[in-house]
Amino acid sequence: MNNRRTSIEVIADMLRLGEAGKTEIMYSVNMSYSQIQKYLGFLISHGFIDRLEAGNPTVTYQVTESGMSLLRSIDTVLEVLEFEEADF
């Protein structure tokens, strides 16, 4: 069986962090710098994460209300799919 995460699972893992710096996200989600850049760009452009300037050069990323709503939706879908897989 393939244990690779889908993009949706990666996004959910990132959103679960709440607020974190780029390095913490990379290590927590277990992704490369270039992958994190791509996902952060997507999440920021869609309003799911805000980029916060915490000082020079400190930047953190914080999940928005819209991001929390997306996370709840993803978790619901993943629960349903997990339940459905048990039927196979």
C-alpha positions in Angstrom: 0.0 0.0 0.0 1.2 3.5 -0.8 1.9 5.6 2.3 2.6 8.9 0.6 0.6 11.9 1.7 -1.7 13.7 -0.6 -1.4 17.4 -1.1 -4.6 17.8 1.0 -3.0 15.9 3.9 0.1 18.0 3.7 -2.1 21.2 3.8 -3.9 19.8 6.8 -0.6 19.1 8.6 0.5 22.6 7.9 -2.7 24.1 9.1 -2.7 22.1 12.3 0.5 23.9 13.4 -1.5 27.1 14.1 1.4 29.5 14.2 5.0 28.7 13.3 8.1 29.8 11.5 9.2 28.4 8.2 11.9 26.1 9.7 9.4 24.7 12.3 6.9 24.0 9.5 9.6 22.3 7.4 10.6 19.9 10.2 7.1 19.4 11.6 5.6 18.6 8.2 8.7 16.8 7.0 9.2 18.6 3.7 11.9 20.4 1.8 12.3 24.1 1.6 11.1 24.3 -2.0 8.0 22.3 -1.2 7.2 24.5 1.8 7.6 27.6 -0.4 5.1 26.2 -2.9 2.5 25.3 -0.2 2.9 28.5 1.8 2.5 30.5 -1.4 -0.8 28.7 -2.1 -2.1 29.0 1.4 -1.2 32.7 1.7 -2.7 33.6 -1.7 -6.0 31.9 -0.8 -6.2 33.5 2.7 -5.7 30.3 4.7 -2.5 31.5 6.3 -1.2 35.0 7.2 2.5 36.0 7.0 3.3 37.9 10.2 6.4 40.1 10.6 7.6 39.4 14.2 10.7 41.5 13.8 13.7 41.7 11.5 14.3 39.0 10.2 11.7 36.9 12.1 8.6 35.9 10.2 5.9 33.6 11.4 2.9 32.1 9.6 -0.5 32.0 11.4 -3.6 30.1 10.3 -6.6 32.3 9.6 -10.3 31.6 10.5 -10.7 30.6 6.8 -7.8 28.2 7.3 -9.3 26.7 10.4 -12.6 26.2 8.5 -10.7 24.5 5.7 -8.9 22.2 8.2 -12.3 21.2 9.8 -13.6 20.4 6.3 -10.5 18.4 5.4 -10.6 16.4 8.6 -14.3 15.6 8.0 -13.5 14.3 4.5 -10.5 12.3 5.6 -12.7 10.7 8.4 -15.3 9.7 5.9 -12.8 8.3 3.5 -11.0 6.4 6.2 -14.4 4.9 7.3 -15.2 4.0 3.6 -11.8 2.3 3.1 -12.6 0.0 6.0 -15.4 -1.4 3.8 -13.0 -2.6 1.1 
